């Protein structure tokens, strides 16, 4: 199953949120228009995903180490 646009946006934001905003919370609200809780729920579901690993291997490995 391929990643949805929203899932790719979450991974993109996780990779580079600091470029868009001084705080991660503000970046989540500004870029995705959702609550941090909703953002982290999507991120948690993506972490073990092979599709996420193919989309951004470096980020996914970093998230898996956490």
C-alpha atoms as a printed R data frame, in Angstrom:
   type eleno elety resid chain resno      x      y      z
1  ATOM     1    CA   UNK     A     1  0.000  0.000  0.000
2  ATOM     2    CA   UNK     A     2  1.403  3.392 -0.973
3  ATOM     3    CA   UNK     A     3  1.525  6.348  1.367
4  ATOM     4    CA   UNK     A     4 -1.288  8.863  1.190
5  ATOM     5    CA   UNK     A     5 -0.615 12.522  0.547
6  ATOM     6    CA   UNK     A     6 -1.292 13.255  4.228
7  ATOM     7    CA   UNK     A     7  1.170 10.593  5.364
8  ATOM     8    CA   UNK     A     8  3.870 12.023  3.086
9  ATOM     9    CA   UNK     A     9  3.134 15.510  4.453
10 ATOM    10    CA   UNK     A    10  3.585 14.223  8.011
11 ATOM    11    CA   UNK     A    11  6.926 12.632  7.140
12 ATOM    12    CA   UNK     A    12  8.047 15.760  5.286
13 ATOM    13    CA   UNK     A    13  7.166 17.932  8.253
14 ATOM    14    CA   UNK     A    14  8.962 15.601 10.668
15 ATOM    15    CA   UNK     A    15 12.074 15.801  8.518
16 ATOM    16    CA   UNK     A    16 12.180 19.606  8.190
17 ATOM    17    CA   UNK     A    17  9.757 21.307 10.598
18 ATOM    18    CA   UNK     A    18 12.485 23.587 11.958
19 ATOM    19    CA   UNK     A    19 12.793 25.324  8.568
20 ATOM    20    CA   UNK     A    20  9.219 26.595  8.675
21 ATOM    21    CA   UNK     A    21  8.592 27.567 12.253
22 ATOM    22    CA   UNK     A    22 10.331 28.245 15.563
23 ATOM    23    CA   UNK     A    23  8.336 25.468 17.278
24 ATOM    24    CA   UNK     A    24  7.192 22.083 16.097
25 ATOM    25    CA   UNK     A    25  3.678 22.689 17.429
26 ATOM    26    CA   UNK     A    26  3.354 25.848 15.320
27 ATOM    27    CA   UNK     A    27  4.688 24.017 12.255
28 ATOM    28    CA   UNK     A    28  2.112 21.247 12.729
29 ATOM    29    CA   UNK     A    29 -0.737 23.726 13.041
30 ATOM    30    CA   UNK     A    30  0.448 25.962 10.179
31 ATOM    31    CA   UNK     A    31  1.473 23.315  7.656
32 ATOM    32    CA   UNK     A    32 -1.007 20.529  8.364
33 ATOM    33    CA   UNK     A    33 -3.862 22.283 10.125
34 ATOM    34    CA   UNK     A    34 -4.226 19.553 12.714
35 ATOM    35    CA   UNK     A    35 -3.515 19.122 16.383
36 ATOM    36    CA   UNK     A    36 -0.156 17.815 17.557
37 ATOM    37    CA   UNK     A    37 -1.972 14.763 18.980
38 ATOM    38    CA   UNK     A    38 -3.387 13.895 15.542
39 ATOM    39    CA   UNK     A    39  0.020 14.463 13.952
40 ATOM    40    CA   UNK     A    40  1.777 12.140 16.405
41 ATOM    41    CA   UNK     A    41 -0.934  9.500 15.970
42 ATOM    42    CA   UNK     A    42 -0.251  9.406 12.215
43 ATOM    43    CA   UNK     A    43  3.504  9.426 12.820
44 ATOM    44    CA   UNK     A    44  3.268  6.489 15.261
45 ATOM    45    CA   UNK     A    45  1.309  4.447 12.706
46 ATOM    46    CA   UNK     A    46  3.881  5.235 10.014
47 ATOM    47    CA   UNK     A    47  6.983  4.320 12.003
48 ATOM    48    CA   UNK     A    48  6.863  0.553 11.415
49 ATOM    49    CA   UNK     A    49  5.702  1.005  7.799
50 ATOM    50    CA   UNK     A    50  7.797 -0.352  4.928
51 ATOM    51    CA   UNK     A    51  6.214  2.287  2.661
52 ATOM    52    CA   UNK     A    52  7.546  5.020  4.938
53 ATOM    53    CA   UNK     A    53 10.956  3.360  4.896
54 ATOM    54    CA   UNK     A    54 10.966  3.437  1.089
55 ATOM    55    CA   UNK     A    55  9.756  7.064  1.023
56 ATOM    56    CA   UNK     A    56 12.432  8.421  3.377
57 ATOM    57    CA   UNK     A    57 14.882  5.790  4.634
58 ATOM    58    CA   UNK     A    58 17.014  8.129  6.762
59 ATOM    59    CA   UNK     A    59 14.077  9.671  8.579
60 ATOM    60    CA   UNK     A    60 12.363  6.349  9.092
61 ATOM    61    CA   UNK     A    61 15.469  4.766 10.586
62 ATOM    62    CA   UNK     A    62 15.857  7.733 12.926
63 ATOM    63    CA   UNK     A    63 12.226  7.413 14.027
64 ATOM    64    CA   UNK     A    64 12.595  3.687 14.587
65 ATOM    65    CA   UNK     A    65 15.597  4.238 16.855
66 ATOM    66    CA   UNK     A    66 13.487  6.477 19.097
